Amino acid sequence: MPVKDLKGRQIWQPRTGRESLFHWVLWLIGIAIFAVCWQRISESTTWFFVWDAPRIANDIWTRATPPRWEYISQLGKPIWDTLNIATLGTIIALILAIPVAFLAASNTTPSRYFVRPIALLIIVATRSINSLIWALLLIAIIGPGVFAGVIAIAIRSIGFCAKLLYEAIEEIDTTQVEAITATGATRWQVMVYGIMPQIMPALAGVAVFRWDINIRESTVLGLVGAGGIGLQLSSSLNVLAWPQVSLILLVILAAVVISEWVSAKVRGAII
């Protein structure tokens, strides 16, 4: 707002006095909240271990290097299981996410007041719980193993994929849908020939992007017994076999880098 200085010249001030006071009050409240949270954290922290962390980290680094390279022969199947968990989980999630997305989109849902809220609830519920928690629940239900990991990844991915897909459905060109509807096509035919071709690029992009994320998530599911290379990592950590741990971490890093490269190439080809 324009104000005048002591010489009567007009200057500009970004906020009024009341607005400036309000922002200062917000800053003071934020600082107070930070101080209280820091005090609580400090009370529950053993600072001796924090100050001793560099020495412990250096000791672990010394024990973990060089990696036990001969152990790599035992990591082929676990890393293959990890890739399978991510891939199968992504495929299952896409199969289930497509109908959920159509039910959640405002322009394709059969009912905006009953079906759409249920579909949105499914999207929120599956996205709000981490894959590790899903894996823990599924292990208690169906037992440990790769299958529990696949289902955990699939459930976790449904909400992510369905959310992006239903947003893509709501942004489609309606003229193409109206043209197909005018020919007397059924609701199913309109979806197949009028909507699906328009969202296929988005579907492909979501699939590749989610698969890339699932590679990362599936590497740690073995820590809770859901199979994959995380199970080897957990076993090595339990016996303090640090050279094996460092090798497993290198293999995980290589798998993630390769998956990132593949997904980038595929996304580039799609776009």
C-alpha positions in Angstrom: 0.0 0.0 0.0 1.3 3.6 -0.6 2.5 5.6 2.4 4.4 8.8 2.8 7.8 9.3 4.4 8.9 12.3 6.6 9.5 14.5 3.6 6.1 13.8 2.1 7.3 11.5 -0.6 5.2 8.5 -1.5 6.7 5.2 -0.9 5.4 1.6 -1.1 5.0 -0.7 1.9 4.1 -4.4 1.3 1.8 -4.6 4.3 -0.3 -2.4 6.5 0.6 -2.0 10.2 -2.1 -4.5 11.2 -0.9 -7.0 8.7 2.7 -6.7 9.8 1.7 -7.1 13.4 -0.3 -10.2 12.5 2.8 -11.7 10.7 5.0 -11.0 13.7 2.5 -12.7 16.0 2.6 -15.8 13.7 6.4 -15.8 13.7 6.4 -15.6 17.5 3.9 -18.5 17.8 5.9 -20.6 15.4 9.1 -20.0 17.4 7.3 -20.8 20.6 6.0 -24.1 19.1 9.5 -24.9 17.8 11.1 -24.2 21.3 8.5 -26.5 23.0 9.0 -29.3 20.5 12.8 -29.0 20.7 12.6 -29.2 24.6 10.5 -32.4 24.4 12.9 -33.9 21.9 15.9 -33.0 24.0 14.3 -34.6 27.1 13.9 -37.9 25.3 17.3 -37.9 23.6 20.4 -39.5 25.0 22.9 -36.9 23.9 25.9 -39.0 24.9 25.1 -41.3 22.0 24.6 -38.4 19.6 28.0 -36.9 20.4 29.5 -40.4 20.1 27.8 -41.1 16.7 30.8 -40.1 14.6 33.1 -42.6 16.3 30.5 -45.3 16.0 29.9 -44.5 12.3 33.6 -44.7 11.6 33.8 -48.0 13.4 31.0 -49.5 11.4 32.5 -48.1 8.2 35.8 -49.8 9.0 34.1 -53.1 9.7 31.9 -52.8 6.5 34.8 -52.2 4.1 35.7 -53.8 1.9 32.4 -55.5 1.0 32.3 -59.3 0.9 32.2 -59.6 -2.9 31.9 -63.4 -2.9 28.5 -63.1 -1.1 27.0 -61.6 -4.3 26.3 -65.1 -5.6 23.7 -65.4 -2.9 21.9 -62.2 -3.8 20.7 -63.1 -7.3 17.4 -64.7 -6.2 16.6 -62.1 -3.5 17.0 -59.2 -5.9 15.0 -61.0 -8.5 12.2 -61.5 -5.9 12.4 -57.8 -5.1 11.9 -56.9 -8.8 9.0 -59.4 -9.0 7.4 -57.9 -5.9 7.5 -54.4 -7.4 6.4 -55.5 -10.9 3.5 -57.8 -9.9 2.4 -55.4 -7.2 2.3 -52.5 -9.8 0.3 -54.6 -12.3 -2.2 -55.7 -9.7 -2.6 -52.1 -8.5 -3.2 -50.8 -12.0 -5.9 -53.5 -12.7 -7.7 -52.5 -9.5 -7.0 -48.7 -9.8 -8.6 -48.3 -13.2 -12.2 -49.1 -12.2 -11.7 -47.2 -8.9 -10.6 -44.1 -10.9 -13.7 -44.3 -13.2 -15.9 -44.5 -10.1 -14.1 -41.6 -8.5 -14.1 -39.3 -11.5 -16.9 -36.8 -11.4 -17.7 -37.2 -15.1 -17.8 -41.0 -15.1 -19.1 -42.1 -11.7 -22.5 -43.7 -11.6 -23.4 -41.7 -8.4 -21.7 -38.5 -7.1 -23.3 -38.9 -3.7 -22.8 -42.6 -3.0 -20.4 -44.4 -5.3 -17.9 -41.5 -5.7 -17.4 -41.0 -1.9 -16.7 -44.7 -1.5 -14.2 -44.7 -4.3 -12.5 -41.6 -2.9 -12.4 -43.3 0.5 -10.6 -46.3 -1.0 -8.1 -44.0 -2.6 -7.4 -42.1 0.6 -7.3 -45.3 2.8 -4.8 -47.2 0.6 -2.5 -44.1 0.2 -2.5 -43.2 3.9 -0.9 -46.4 5.2 2.7 -47.2 4.4 3.6 -50.4 2.5 5.6 -51.6 5.6 2.5 -51.5 7.7 0.5 -53.3 5.1 3.2 -55.9 4.9 3.1 -56.4 8.7 -0.7 -56.8 8.6 -0.6 -59.2 5.7 2.2 -61.3 7.2 0.0 -61.7 10.3 -2.9 -62.8 8.0 -1.3 -64.9 5.2 2.2 -65.5 6.6 5.6 -64.3 5.6 7.0 -64.5 2.1 7.0 -62.8 -1.3 3.2 -63.0 -1.7 2.6 -60.8 1.3 5.1 -58.3 -0.2 3.3 -58.3 -3.6 -0.1 -57.7 -2.0 1.3 -55.0 0.3 2.8 -53.1 -2.7 -0.4 -53.5 -4.7 -2.6 -52.1 -1.9 -0.3 -49.2 -1.3 -0.2 -48.4 -5.0 -4.0 -48.5 -5.7 -4.6 -45.1 -4.2 -1.6 -43.4 -5.9 -2.5 -44.7 -9.3 -6.3 -44.2 -9.0 -5.9 -40.6 -7.8 -3.7 -39.6 -10.8 -6.0 -41.5 -13.2 -9.2 -40.1 -12.0 -7.8 -36.6 -12.3 -6.7 -37.4 -15.9 -10.3 -38.7 -16.6 -11.8 -35.4 -15.4 -9.5 -33.5 -17.7 -10.4 -35.3 -20.9 -11.8 -33.6 -24.0 -15.6 -34.0 -23.8 -16.2 -33.4 -27.5 -14.8 -36.8 -28.4 -17.0 -38.4 -25.8 -20.1 -36.5 -27.1 -19.4 -37.6 -30.6 -19.2 -41.3 -29.7 -22.3 -41.0 -27.5 -24.2 -39.4 -30.4 -23.7 -42.6 -32.4 -25.7 -44.6 -29.9 -22.8 -46.2 -28.2 -23.4 -47.8 -24.8 -21.8 -46.4 -21.6 -19.1 -49.2 -21.7 -18.3 -48.4 -25.4 -18.0 -44.7 -24.5 -15.4 -45.5 -21.8 -13.5 -47.9 -24.1 -13.4 -45.8 -27.3 -13.9 -42.3 -26.0 -12.1 -42.1 -22.7 -9.5 -44.8 -22.5 -7.6 -43.6 -25.6 -7.3 -40.1 -24.1 -5.9 -41.3 -20.7 -3.6 -44.0 -22.1 -0.5 -41.7 -22.0 -1.3 -40.8 -18.4 -1.9 -44.4 -17.6 1.5 -45.4 -19.1 3.3 -42.6 -17.2 1.7 -43.5 -13.9 2.5 -47.2 -14.3 6.2 -46.5 -15.0 6.5 -43.9 -12.3 4.8 -46.1 -9.7 6.9 -49.1 -10.7 10.0 -47.0 -10.1 8.7 -46.1 -6.6 7.8 -49.7 -5.8 11.3 -50.9 -6.6 12.5 -48.7 -3.7 9.7 -49.7 -1.4 10.1 -53.4 -2.1 13.8 -53.4 -1.1 12.9 -52.8 2.5 9.8 -55.1 2.8 12.1 -58.0 3.6 13.0 -56.3 6.9 9.6 -57.3 8.2 9.6 -60.7 6.5 7.9 -59.9 3.2 10.7 -61.4 1.0 13.1 -59.9 -1.3 16.6 -58.6 -0.7 15.5 -56.8 2.4 15.3 -60.2 4.1 19.0 -60.8 3.3 19.8 -57.3 4.7 17.9 -58.1 7.9 19.7 -61.4 8.4 23.1 -59.8 7.9 22.3 -57.0 10.3 21.1 -59.4 12.9 24.5 -61.2 12.9 26.5 -57.9 12.5 27.9 -59.1 9.2 28.9 -55.6 8.1 30.8 -56.6 4.9 27.7 -58.4 3.7 25.5 -55.4 4.7 27.7 -53.0 2.6 27.5 -55.3 -0.4 23.7 -55.6 -0.1 23.4 -51.8 0.1 25.5 -51.5 -3.1 23.3 -54.0 -4.9 20.1 -52.1 -3.7 21.7 -48.9 -4.9 22.5 -50.4 -8.3 18.9 -51.8 -8.7 17.4 -48.4 -7.9 19.7 -46.6 -10.3 18.9 -49.0 -13.1 15.2 -48.8 -12.4 15.4 -45.0 -12.4 17.3 -45.1 -15.8 14.7 -47.5 -17.3 11.7 -45.5 -16.1 13.3 -42.2 -17.4 13.8 -43.8 -20.8 10.3 -45.2 -20.9 8.7 -41.9 -19.8 10.8 -40.0 -22.4 9.5 -42.4 -25.1 5.9 -41.9 -23.9 6.1 -38.1 -23.7 
